[in-house]
Amino acid sequence: MERKILHVDVNNAFLSWTAIDLMNKGFNIDIRNIPAVIGGDEERRSGIVLAKSMIAKACGIVTGEPLYQARLKCNNLQVFKPNHRYYHECSDKLYNLLLEYTDHIERFSVDECFLDMTNFLMDRKIEDIAKEINYRVKTELGFTVNIGIAENKLLAKMASDFTKPDKIHTLYKNEIYSKMWPLPVEELFMLGRRTAPKLYNMGIKTIGELAKTDEKILIRKFGKQGKMMWEYANGIDKSEVVYIQEKPKGIGNSVTLPKDLGTLTELEEIVLLLTEKVAYRLRAENMIANTVDVQLRTNNFENTSHQGKLEYATANTKIIYEKAKELLNEMYKKGTKIRLVGVRVDGLLNKEEKQISLFETERNEKQQKLDETLDMIKNKYGYDKISSATRIKKDWKI
């Protein structure tokens, strides 16, 4: 099975996150739209440019140069100190949002993550998931990301570095020739600055030329690095997404609909589809939930949500759906056109922490056994092989 990998990279993270932090504190200017940089302490002469706005970049300012030199290029430049504690808070918010799609996440740095989506697509197209993540980060967290889609980490990383900001790019193996090989050789991931001039001296100027070079020649010249360069130039990367298994604090799924929906019956069908996915993931984590949240977004991009507490913590599809449907009925205004629907469960506990409740009747126990049986079938033959929401999914093309 071909892997499905995403690389999510925050655009100009330190500057974007500082801009959000300042505006949250009452600063009335978005520093992303003025000549601004993030830098160290100028008084101690140790300050260098850590991040720059597009306007500052247009003035010729580059990351890593001394601040006094940057000021010579732009006399109205504004310098802001970094806030690393806040950066980590923003990084955690991004990570928690991504956990709604897969728990196979490698935090490659404070502002970028690899996601292994291979077994977490739930019969959705990975391109649609990337679009949803891109949109949610922008609307819910206030900054933008580039997302690379590929069959391994290397190509996903290369794809996310194509044109910026706020873009989604694919780099599948059949696209290497047209999208990656024409690039200058120095743009190949993990190629050191000192290595590029040596390759130029060998007449190797593009990634494609490097890919076509005899591997043995590169190994004689560069040792192990030569083998890695040749493999990377040819799109070869077998490294795994290295993730630390963390129990999620909440589990949710949402879907942007292919057309606006305007009836309660239609919305209840979509909520059923989402509830099945959420409950399935909840049981896969061996967890139970205490609360259910339903989110709606209108075609005018107005968001509403309702949350309700369950009578007892459960992972039972039927019980979660009944609560979600109840919340939907409370919040939906007749005739409103809906563009996005989301279902989420929170207040999660390990299944072992469950306390026996008088409310759990024999009927609910039967539903639990049914859920477990269906999960076994889905795990063996694929999620959508058997599902009460299969027809709905087909009807609505989601």
Buried (B, 14 or more C-beta within 10 A) or exposed (E): EEBBBBBBBBBBBBBBBBBBBBBEEEEEEBBBEBBBBBBBEBEEEEBBBBBBBEBBBEBEBEBEBBBEEBBEBBEEBEBBEBBEEBBEEBBEBBBBBBBBBBBBBBBBEBBBBBBBBBEBBBEBEBEEBBBBBBBBBEEEBBBBBBBBBBBBBBBBBBBBBBEBBBBBBBBBBEBBEEBBBEBEBBBBEEBEEEBBEEBEEBEBBBBBBBBEBEBEEBBEBBEEBBBBBBBBBBBBBEEEBEBEEEEBEBBBBBBBBEEEBBEEEBBBBBBBBBBBBBBBBBBBBEBBBBBBBBBBBBBEEEEBEBBEEBEBBBBBBBBBBBBBBBBBEEBBEEEBEBBBBBBBBBBBBEBEEBEEEEEBEEEBEEBBEEBEEBBEEBEEEEBBEEBBBBEBBEEBEB
